[in-house]
Amino acid sequence: MVHLSDYMADKGLSDEDVAKGISRSRPTVSRIRRKLVRPDWETIENIKTFTKGASTADDYQSLESAQ
């Protein structure tokens, strides 16, 4: 299991890099990275695709759902 924050640190990616890769805003990526929110299902799928399966829905189960 790899949370997006760990993946980003390992790959040297910025919030902006990931935002472009998952079609979300930089502030949204920042909130996900800091584990403030659980991304919605579409965003989780985008993260899974962007990380080539390294980060999946299981990595976000313990976080509150995004409003």
N, C-alpha and C positions, 0 to 999 in steps of 0.2 A: 504494500500500500504506500502510495506517495501522494501527499497533499500537494496542491499546486505550488505552495510556497517553497517546498523542498525541491520540486522539479525546477522551479525558476532559479533557485540558488545554485543548484548543480549545473545548470546550463548557462548561467550568467545572463538571464533574461530580465528585462525591465518590465514594469507594468504596461508600458506602451507597446512593447514587443508582443506581449501576450494578448493585449486588447485587440490588436490588429489580427492576430491569429485566431481568436475565438469570436470575433465580430461583436465585441462588447466595449463599453467605455473604459478608460483608464481608471476612473474612480471605482467602478464595479470590480475590476480586477484587484485593485488595492484592498477593497473590503473582503474579497474572497481570500486573498493572500494572507491578510492579517487575521483570518478566521473569525471575522465579525458576523458573516452571514453564510448560509448554505446556498449555493447557486440553485437556480431552478433547473428542471430536468433538461431543457434544451441547452442551457449553458454547460451542464455537466457533460452532455454528449459532445459539445464543441470542445471542451477541455480534454475529454477522452481522445478525440480525433487529433487534436493539436499535440498531445503528449504521446501519441502513438500507443495508447492503451496503458501508459504508465500510471495515470491517475484516473480512477473510476468513481462511480457513485459511492462505493464503500468508503472512500476517503472523506466523505462529507456527511455521513450519517449522524455523527454526534453534534453537529451544528444546528442551530435554529434555521428554520425555513426562511428564505428571502420573502419579504413582504411585497 
